[in-house]
Amino acid sequence: MADDTVPHLPQSINEMMRFLEAQDYLAGRGLATVIFLALKMKRPLFLEGEAGVGKTEIAKALSKGLNRPLIRLQCYEGLDVSSAVYEWNYPAQMLDIRLSEAAGLEDRERLEANLYSERHLIRRPVLQALGHAGEAAPVFLIDELDRADEAFEAYLLEVLSDFQVTIPELGTIKAAEPPIVIITTNRTREIHDALKRRCLYHWVDYPDAAQELSILTRKVPGAAEALSRQVVSYVQKLRTVDLFKNPGVAETIDWATALTELDRIALDPETISDTLGTLLKYQDDIARIRGGEGERILSEVKAELLAAG
């Protein structure tokens, strides 16, 4: 019997846009289209873009809106099969061996079958996503794949092609229903074409000013309207400056939240200087904006907003 608590997938692009908006995620039509197609075609979705533009939030929005568990694999250098897919519970296996020896059991084949059974298998995120036993498959987030080594990327080819993994001692474990796979990368290195071919692709860019203001209004409802407009205009201009790391949407939200906590209703040079650590994450960038560059940007912001009425 179907579980009524599991919502149906959106049946059109417009419905997908409304679905995402209901989860407080404002997506353009291009992004909503590729998400819709990924769900319909049951293909992994490969999202590329700068850090902080909202790639990870897409997986969270799908998990929340579809009432499905979110299984997250956070990638890092040195990630291997034992951390990402599965490993054997060696202490429990050793205990079984000692108990078998104490009981005088000498059936080697039976002992090996007991040692390499499901009860000694520790399921890591990949195997959890493929072997989920609920009513609906989970959302499986493979986050920042570019941080992992190429060897692990190659391992994922079987997972993304056939939604299965092979465990030598147990055989092949295949998903009864493919999970919703979201792969993100900040493009610190190129991902091989072999993996990309298995996915639908979308570049997630920074939002334009109107979209970022809408996001800010939803995420920081306590911020003064004039302050929100100034913050968005300031950040938009800041992204045109040659910085080591441009602020993402997450930093815009953090900055507006910090300014609201300080009871600010408008930007001024002193406040900007004091709170730049919530917006910029590198000292060279902060030092540059604390100088005349930051004041120049603020003057432009105020002049443009004044002219706009």
ZAZA-940517 format. One record per residue (C-alpha): residue number from 1; x, y, z; residue in three letters. Coordinates in Angstrom, 3 decimals, m for minus. Example, Ala and Ser with C-alpha at 12.3 -4.5 7.8 and 13.67 -1.06 7.14 Angstrom:
REM ZAZA-940517
i|X|Y|Z|aa
1|12.300|m4.500|7.800|Ala
2|13.670|m1.060|7.140|Ser
//
This chain:
REM ZAZA-940517
i|X|Y|Z|aa
1|0.000|0.000|0.000|Met
2|1.332|3.420|m0.908|Ala
3|2.295|5.751|1.921|Asp
4|0.073|8.836|1.799|Asp
5|2.741|10.803|3.715|Thr
6|5.070|10.608|0.682|Val
7|4.064|13.428|m1.715|Pro
8|3.875|12.795|m5.436|His
9|6.598|14.175|m7.675|Leu
10|5.797|17.475|m9.429|Pro
11|4.193|16.792|m12.808|Gln
12|5.286|19.925|m14.687|Ser
13|8.014|22.540|m14.675|Ile
14|5.658|25.171|m13.273|Asn
15|4.615|22.761|m10.546|Glu
16|8.284|22.117|m9.791|Met
17|8.896|25.854|m9.413|Met
18|5.959|26.137|m7.012|Arg
19|7.150|23.032|m5.160|Phe
20|10.621|24.504|m4.627|Leu
21|9.198|27.878|m3.649|Glu
22|7.088|26.139|m1.000|Ala
23|10.383|24.899|0.486|Gln
24|11.747|28.479|0.446|Asp
25|14.008|27.715|m2.499|Tyr
26|13.614|30.184|m5.357|Leu
27|14.778|28.578|m8.597|Ala
28|14.844|29.971|m12.094|Gly
29|13.042|28.096|m14.842|Arg
30|16.249|26.542|m16.172|Gly
31|17.129|24.988|m12.824|Leu
32|13.540|23.891|m12.175|Ala
33|13.485|22.241|m15.612|Thr
34|16.608|20.155|m15.058|Val
35|15.417|19.086|m11.583|Ile
36|12.055|18.086|m13.045|Phe
37|13.750|16.063|m15.793|Leu
38|16.153|14.383|m13.376|Ala
39|13.218|13.163|m11.293|Leu
40|11.215|12.063|m14.325|Lys
41|14.107|10.289|m16.028|Met
42|15.527|8.915|m12.756|Lys
43|18.948|10.275|m13.606|Arg
44|21.517|11.752|m11.205|Pro
45|21.660|15.545|m11.226|Leu
46|25.133|17.087|m11.476|Phe
47|25.210|20.641|m10.101|Leu
48|28.274|22.787|m10.625|Glu
49|28.898|26.315|m9.395|Gly
50|30.718|28.519|m6.939|Glu
51|30.527|27.725|m3.239|Ala
52|27.527|29.243|m1.496|Gly
53|25.155|29.540|m4.469|Val
54|22.649|27.014|m3.068|Gly
55|23.573|23.680|m4.656|Lys
56|23.370|21.676|m1.430|Thr
57|20.109|23.394|m0.512|Glu
58|18.439|21.822|m3.549|Ile
59|18.899|18.351|m2.054|Ala
60|17.560|19.576|1.283|Lys
61|14.528|21.155|m0.398|Ala
62|13.735|17.926|m2.275|Leu
63|14.118|15.859|0.886|Ser
64|11.837|18.149|2.866|Lys
65|9.231|18.655|0.154|Gly
66|9.030|14.995|m0.858|Leu
67|9.182|13.779|2.747|Asn
68|12.107|11.501|1.974|Arg
69|15.211|10.909|4.067|Pro
70|18.332|12.815|3.086|Leu
71|21.499|10.726|2.996|Ile
72|24.590|12.886|2.638|Arg
73|28.059|11.835|1.567|Leu
74|30.440|14.696|2.276|Gln
75|33.467|14.204|0.048|Cys
76|37.046|14.952|1.065|Tyr
77|40.563|14.080|m0.022|Glu
78|41.326|10.465|0.834|Gly
79|37.684|9.338|0.916|Leu
80|37.621|5.593|0.290|Asp
81|35.182|2.686|0.035|Val
82|35.299|1.867|3.747|Ser
83|34.196|5.406|4.639|Ser
84|31.749|5.968|1.784|Ala
85|30.262|2.572|0.910|Val
86|30.727|m0.184|3.497|Tyr
87|33.120|m1.908|5.846|Glu
88|33.068|m5.020|7.976|Trp
89|32.626|m4.894|11.728|Asn
90|36.008|m6.384|12.554|Tyr
91|35.651|m6.424|16.389|Pro
92|32.352|m8.344|16.084|Ala
93|33.943|m10.738|13.586|Gln
94|36.871|m11.415|15.927|Met
95|34.451|m12.073|18.760|Leu
96|32.585|m14.579|16.599|Asp
97|35.855|m16.349|15.776|Ile
98|36.797|m16.652|19.444|Arg
99|33.338|m17.887|20.397|Leu
100|33.464|m20.469|17.613|Ser
101|36.892|m21.641|18.750|Glu
102|35.701|m21.880|22.344|Ala
103|32.691|m23.939|21.233|Ala
104|34.925|m26.240|19.232|Gly
105|33.302|m25.439|15.878|Leu
106|35.558|m26.417|12.997|Glu
107|33.285|m25.883|9.977|Asp
108|35.362|m23.265|8.155|Arg
109|32.830|m22.544|5.406|Glu
110|30.029|m22.031|7.912|Arg
111|32.242|m19.747|9.988|Leu
112|33.150|m17.611|6.957|Glu
113|29.483|m17.371|5.972|Ala
114|28.664|m16.093|9.454|Asn
115|31.559|m13.642|9.453|Leu
116|30.632|m12.087|6.107|Tyr
117|26.906|m11.735|6.620|Ser
118|24.568|m8.771|6.793|Glu
119|24.788|m8.588|10.580|Arg
120|28.497|m7.741|10.361|His
121|28.099|m5.266|7.500|Leu
122|28.433|m1.584|8.385|Ile
123|26.536|0.437|5.797|Arg
124|28.028|3.781|4.881|Arg
125|26.121|6.485|2.907|Pro
126|26.331|4.870|m0.560|Val
127|25.023|1.519|0.653|Leu
128|22.414|3.229|2.843|Gln
129|21.102|5.079|m0.207|Ala
130|20.917|1.933|m2.332|Leu
131|19.535|m0.366|0.349|Gly
132|16.937|1.915|1.888|His
133|13.892|m0.103|2.954|Ala
134|11.313|2.690|3.248|Gly
135|8.261|3.385|1.090|Glu
136|10.179|5.756|m1.188|Ala
137|13.836|5.992|m2.139|Ala
138|15.866|8.646|m0.311|Pro
139|17.523|11.777|m1.624|Val
140|21.222|10.936|m1.898|Phe
141|23.507|13.982|m1.786|Leu
142|27.105|13.486|m2.938|Ile
143|28.452|16.823|m1.798|Asp
144|31.603|18.508|m3.183|Glu
145|32.724|15.551|m5.288|Leu
146|35.664|17.604|m6.574|Asp
147|37.270|17.250|m3.126|Arg
148|37.455|13.467|m3.465|Ala
149|40.195|11.615|m5.335|Asp
150|39.790|10.464|m8.926|Glu
151|39.911|6.830|m7.788|Ala
152|36.744|7.277|m5.739|Phe
153|35.115|9.170|m8.598|Glu
154|35.797|6.143|m10.812|Ala
155|34.235|3.861|m8.202|Tyr
156|31.008|5.838|m8.439|Leu
157|30.536|4.901|m12.097|Leu
158|28.894|1.569|m11.211|Glu
159|26.756|3.243|m8.572|Val
160|25.469|5.930|m10.948|Leu
161|25.050|3.632|m13.964|Ser
162|23.184|0.723|m12.412|Asp
163|22.450|1.925|m8.862|Phe
164|24.315|m1.021|m7.451|Gln
165|27.538|m1.893|m5.668|Val
166|29.451|m5.140|m5.624|Thr
167|30.699|m6.538|m2.320|Ile
168|33.057|m9.459|m2.991|Pro
169|31.935|m11.446|0.055|Glu
170|28.197|m10.892|m0.487|Leu
171|27.719|m10.225|m4.188|Gly
172|25.916|m7.364|m5.904|Thr
173|23.485|m5.180|m3.979|Ile
174|21.082|m3.295|m6.261|Lys
175|18.597|m0.600|m5.307|Ala
176|14.964|m1.699|m5.538|Ala
177|14.177|1.914|m6.472|Glu
178|16.916|4.342|m7.548|Pro
179|17.525|7.130|m5.045|Pro
180|17.249|10.755|m6.097|Ile
181|20.946|11.544|m6.595|Val
182|22.261|15.101|m6.338|Ile
183|25.976|15.608|m7.001|Ile
184|27.581|18.967|m6.279|Thr
185|31.005|20.331|m7.168|Thr
186|32.672|23.698|m6.622|Asn
187|34.887|23.054|m9.661|Arg
188|38.186|23.024|m7.783|Thr
189|39.083|20.304|m10.305|Arg
190|37.442|18.895|m13.409|Glu
191|35.202|15.837|m13.068|Ile
192|35.712|13.189|m15.748|His
193|33.314|13.012|m18.684|Asp
194|32.530|9.358|m17.899|Ala
195|30.761|10.419|m14.707|Leu
196|29.118|13.497|m16.212|Lys
197|27.615|11.395|m19.019|Arg
198|25.598|9.491|m16.428|Arg
199|24.009|12.697|m15.134|Cys
200|21.926|15.665|m16.148|Leu
201|23.960|18.853|m15.761|Tyr
202|23.271|22.381|m14.588|His
203|25.504|25.308|m13.714|Trp
204|24.106|27.076|m10.630|Val
205|25.022|30.756|m10.885|Asp
206|24.684|33.634|m8.466|Tyr
207|21.120|35.001|m8.465|Pro
208|20.347|38.378|m9.950|Asp
209|19.452|41.247|m7.630|Ala
210|15.675|40.729|m7.729|Ala
211|15.964|37.001|m7.012|Gln
212|18.510|37.513|m4.231|Glu
213|16.264|40.110|m2.605|Leu
214|13.366|37.643|m2.690|Ser
215|15.586|34.991|m1.091|Ile
216|16.720|37.424|1.594|Leu
217|13.156|38.490|2.350|Thr
218|12.228|34.839|2.943|Arg
219|15.306|33.851|4.896|Lys
220|15.674|36.994|7.042|Val
221|12.126|38.296|7.441|Pro
222|13.142|40.501|10.380|Gly
223|15.475|42.655|8.294|Ala
224|14.313|46.156|7.423|Ala
225|13.265|46.469|3.788|Glu
226|15.685|49.319|3.097|Ala
227|18.525|47.367|4.719|Leu
228|17.770|44.276|2.645|Ser
229|17.870|46.306|m0.559|Arg
230|21.184|47.883|0.418|Gln
231|22.684|44.523|1.396|Val
232|21.703|42.874|m1.879|Val
233|22.922|45.817|m3.973|Ser
234|26.203|45.921|m2.054|Tyr
235|26.837|42.181|m2.443|Val
236|25.942|42.264|m6.132|Gln
237|28.542|44.985|m6.695|Lys
238|31.053|43.203|m4.492|Leu
239|30.927|40.207|m6.833|Arg
240|32.216|42.382|m9.670|Thr
241|35.368|43.204|m7.693|Val
242|38.428|41.005|m8.189|Asp
243|38.246|39.119|m4.872|Leu
244|39.827|35.811|m3.944|Phe
245|36.387|34.464|m2.960|Lys
246|33.135|36.167|m3.875|Asn
247|30.379|36.014|m1.261|Pro
248|27.639|33.496|m1.994|Gly
249|23.967|33.650|m1.146|Val
250|24.697|31.956|2.183|Ala
251|27.028|34.846|3.101|Glu
252|24.411|37.408|2.034|Thr
253|21.930|35.775|4.407|Ile
254|24.505|35.639|7.219|Asp
255|25.378|39.320|6.748|Trp
256|21.761|40.467|6.743|Ala
257|21.108|38.339|9.850|Thr
258|24.113|39.836|11.640|Ala
259|23.075|43.385|10.763|Leu
260|19.541|42.693|11.996|Thr
261|20.902|41.308|15.256|Glu
262|22.802|44.591|15.635|Leu
263|19.539|46.511|15.070|Asp
264|20.873|48.215|11.950|Arg
265|18.374|49.642|9.489|Ile
266|20.898|50.936|6.941|Ala
267|24.507|50.414|5.924|Leu
268|27.284|52.758|6.966|Asp
269|31.087|52.495|6.596|Pro
270|31.715|51.637|10.245|Glu
271|29.084|48.886|10.337|Thr
272|30.379|47.377|7.102|Ile
273|33.944|47.357|8.446|Ser
274|32.868|45.734|11.712|Asp
275|30.814|42.958|10.089|Thr
276|32.825|42.058|6.985|Leu
277|33.853|38.779|8.626|Gly
278|30.332|37.457|8.087|Thr
279|30.496|38.293|4.378|Leu
280|34.108|37.688|3.326|Leu
281|36.284|34.783|4.450|Lys
282|39.796|35.845|3.424|Tyr
283|41.841|38.545|5.150|Gln
284|43.175|40.021|1.896|Asp
285|39.606|40.502|0.659|Asp
286|38.525|42.045|3.962|Ile
287|41.512|44.424|4.011|Ala
288|40.751|45.573|0.490|Arg
289|37.072|46.279|1.129|Ile
290|37.745|48.012|4.453|Arg
291|39.646|50.650|2.517|Gly
292|38.384|53.074|m0.078|Gly
293|36.941|50.281|m2.219|Glu
294|34.230|49.515|0.318|Gly
295|33.245|53.159|0.728|Glu
296|33.125|53.594|m3.064|Arg
297|30.758|50.646|m3.391|Ile
298|28.529|51.980|m0.600|Leu
299|28.335|55.399|m2.288|Ser
300|27.296|53.762|m5.560|Glu
301|24.684|51.640|m3.793|Val
302|23.094|54.626|m2.061|Lys
303|23.119|56.722|m5.216|Ala
304|21.487|53.975|m7.307|Glu
305|18.800|53.185|m4.701|Leu
306|18.069|56.891|m4.289|Leu
307|17.683|57.311|m8.041|Ala
308|15.409|54.270|m8.168|Ala
309|13.174|55.836|m5.552|Gly
//
